[in-house]
Amino acid sequence: MLIPDPWDVSWTHLGDGIFNSPGSSLTDPATAAANPQGVATTLTSVQLSTATPFSGMVLAANANRKLLILQNTSTATSPDVAPALYFNFKQLASVGNGILLPPGVGLALDTSCPIDAVYLTYGAFVNGGNTVAISAIVGEGVTPGGSAGADAATALSNAAALLQQLLEQLQGHA
């Protein structure tokens, strides 16, 4: 076999289990705890203005990040030319400094995934016909117990407070 099965550890591996084992799938934070192999995934579409240059952070640092998806979804109609996007980690991106993604190109990092903040800027473009749309997809996947774990702790604390109130009400009626 030339291409391994999607659950083959030589194909994609998180270090703490198989990324896409048979019968499992990527999950949302609400169900991540039920599937310890799963990765809760959030995708964000970033729309940038052609009128105002942009260089800044598009995704905060996350120590629980196990998957990072970056894609240049910029478009243009000929003769206009969409820009290349530059992504960088832990510092501002600039033209020539960072990961270069031409329009329509994406990158998925799941074996060695940076946990630092993600920064974005774009290079030169031609917009004489006013058809350029500059956009990107930025996504991350976190392991269960990451940001979902903080939500579970909050829910548990709220449940304990509610139980305490109910107990006090029951004792008042006894």
HELIX and SHEET records of a PDB file:
HELIX    1   1 PRO A   29  ALA A   32  1                                   4    
HELIX    2   2 SER A  147  GLY A  172  1                                  26    
SHEET    1   A 4 ALA A  40  LEU A  48  0                                        
SHEET    2   A 4 ILE A 134  VAL A 142 -1                                        
SHEET    3   A 4 ARG A  65  ASN A  72 -1                                        
SHEET    4   A 4 GLY A 106  LEU A 109 -1                                        
SHEET    1   B 4 SER A  55  LEU A  59  0                                        
SHEET    2   B 4 VAL A 118  TYR A 122 -1                                        
SHEET    3   B 4 LEU A  85  PHE A  89 -1                                        
SHEET    4   B 4 ILE A  99  LEU A 101 -1                                        
END                                                                             
